[in-house]
Amino acid sequence: MNLDKLLNIKYPIIQGGMANITDGKFAAAVSNAGALGTIGSGGMKADVLAKEIDICKGLTDKPFAVNLIMFRSDIKELVEVVCRAKVPYVIAGAGSPGPYMEDFQAAGIKVMPVISSPLQIKRLDKFDIFAYIAEGMEAGGHIGEMTTMTLIYQVAGATDKPIIAGGGIGSGAQMLAAEVLGAKGVQIGTAFLFTDEVPVHQNYKDLLMHTESHRITSIGNLNGRPMRLVKNPMTREFKELERSESDKEVLEDFTLGRLRKAVYEGDVDQGSVMAGYTAAQFDRLYSVSELLEKLMSEYQLAKNSVK
Ligand SMILES: Cc1cc2nc3c(=O)[nH]c(=O)nc-3n(C[C@H](O)[C@H](O)[C@H](O)COP(=O)(O)O)c2cc1C
């Protein structure tokens, strides 16, 4: 994997932006530990994002990214903030960065869109994309339909730009599998929820440490925007609501509001405990540095074992 060289960082790993969770302080901690830290702007208004970028810049001199959710109605203001701050990288989730590519380029920002199907490459390849983050449905948070196994292989064959694999990667063996399928690096979200530094209520972490894979499910497949999370009373309530409510925005507000309930208040019954399948692979917390060292040593072991 050579994403470390492409991004000028120590490890070929991007910490995926997580709405209401990965703030400027956390992104800086990840960047200082050798991966690419990402501020998740989901849940932040433009002025808050500007402050979090300042915090991040104050805590690290390493590269970092900002994750933008492109379908947001106030996206123009957020784009202005990242361009003014000249952040090194933008990770564009949930929608196309196309309309803002000229602004990003003028500010010297490298753009990595998150994609969930090969079709998106056809639409985006005409732009000056730095790399694609292809994310399979094993991931925590919002998801597409394809699995990481099929998606990475197919997108790697569809473009000359670097592919970064996300979704279901939480060990060195899974990193190596992604590399064999054509990825130059990985984006990881769920595994970072198992760190001491991540600003998530302890109840959220405790629940995840005891979560087995059969407890991980998806909602929003009927009317909403599909997402992966831990099964609880909230997921049952959502499924009821989805039968009578077809407005995507109403359903989205419900799940994001409930994410804040879980993350800030620690209500893991009524809140959305977003996490991907790799949550079942962890039963303790690590420091961010320990987690990255563990991933890299497992990756080396996995590489040696297939020689
Ligand atoms: C709690 C949580 C919140 C997330 N929020 C966002 C988000 O705001 N924007 C985004 O593009 N991706 C979001 N993601 C996806 C991550 O950035 C990352 O791509 C994904 O977690 C990788 O798959 P994994 O969970 O299997 O490691 C979120 C994931 C989780 C677990």
The ligand as an SDF file (V2000), in Angstrom:
LIG
                    3D

 31 33  0  0  0  0  0  0  0  0999 V2000
  -20.5510    6.5520   13.9320 C   0  0  0  0  0  0  0  0  0  0  0  0
  -20.2010    6.7760   12.4980 C   0  0  0  0  0  0  0  0  0  0  0  0
  -20.4780    8.0110   11.9130 C   0  0  0  0  0  0  0  0  0  0  0  0
  -20.1210    8.2450   10.5730 C   0  0  0  0  0  0  0  0  0  0  0  0
  -20.3610    9.4820   10.0360 N   0  0  0  0  0  0  0  0  0  0  0  0
  -19.9640    9.7430    8.7510 C   0  0  0  0  0  0  0  0  0  0  0  0
  -20.1210   11.0350    8.1890 C   0  0  0  0  0  0  0  0  0  0  0  0
  -20.5810   11.9750    8.8430 O   0  0  0  0  0  0  0  0  0  0  0  0
  -19.7260   11.2410    6.9050 N   0  0  0  0  0  0  0  0  0  0  0  0
  -19.1750   10.2270    6.1470 C   0  0  0  0  0  0  0  0  0  0  0  0
  -18.8260   10.4540    4.9730 O   0  0  0  0  0  0  0  0  0  0  0  0
  -18.9960    8.9850    6.6600 N   0  0  0  0  0  0  0  0  0  0  0  0
  -19.3700    8.7300    7.9410 C   0  0  0  0  0  0  0  0  0  0  0  0
  -19.1300    7.4950    8.4850 N   0  0  0  0  0  0  0  0  0  0  0  0
  -18.3700    6.4970    7.6930 C   0  0  0  0  0  0  0  0  0  0  0  0
  -16.8660    6.5620    8.0400 C   0  0  0  0  0  0  0  0  0  0  0  0
  -16.3050    7.7840    7.6570 O   0  0  0  0  0  0  0  0  0  0  0  0
  -16.0700    5.4210    7.3690 C   0  0  0  0  0  0  0  0  0  0  0  0
  -16.0770    5.5860    5.9730 O   0  0  0  0  0  0  0  0  0  0  0  0
  -16.6380    4.0540    7.6990 C   0  0  0  0  0  0  0  0  0  0  0  0
  -16.8570    3.9720    9.0840 O   0  0  0  0  0  0  0  0  0  0  0  0
  -15.6600    2.9540    7.2530 C   0  0  0  0  0  0  0  0  0  0  0  0
  -16.1880    1.6780    7.4970 O   0  0  0  0  0  0  0  0  0  0  0  0
  -16.0110    0.9010    8.9110 P   0  0  0  0  0  0  0  0  0  0  0  0
  -17.0330    1.5040    9.8150 O   0  0  0  0  0  0  0  0  0  0  0  0
  -16.3270   -0.5120    8.5720 O   0  0  0  0  0  0  0  0  0  0  0  0
  -14.6020    1.0980    9.3820 O   0  0  0  0  0  0  0  0  0  0  0  0
  -19.5000    7.2320    9.8230 C   0  0  0  0  0  0  0  0  0  0  0  0
  -19.2410    5.9910   10.4230 C   0  0  0  0  0  0  0  0  0  0  0  0
  -19.5650    5.7470   11.7330 C   0  0  0  0  0  0  0  0  0  0  0  0
  -19.2370    4.4130   12.3510 C   0  0  0  0  0  0  0  0  0  0  0  0
  1  2  1  0
  2  3  1  0
  2 30  2  0
  3  4  2  0
  4  5  1  0
  4 28  1  0
  5  6  2  0
  6  7  1  0
  6 13  1  0
  7  8  2  0
  7  9  1  0
  9 10  1  0
 10 11  2  0
 10 12  1  0
 12 13  2  0
 13 14  1  0
 14 15  1  0
 14 28  1  0
 15 16  1  0
 16 17  1  0
 16 18  1  0
 18 19  1  0
 18 20  1  0
 20 21  1  0
 20 22  1  0
 22 23  1  0
 23 24  1  0
 24 25  2  0
 24 26  1  0
 24 27  1  0
 28 29  2  0
 29 30  1  0
 30 31  1  0
M  END
$$$$
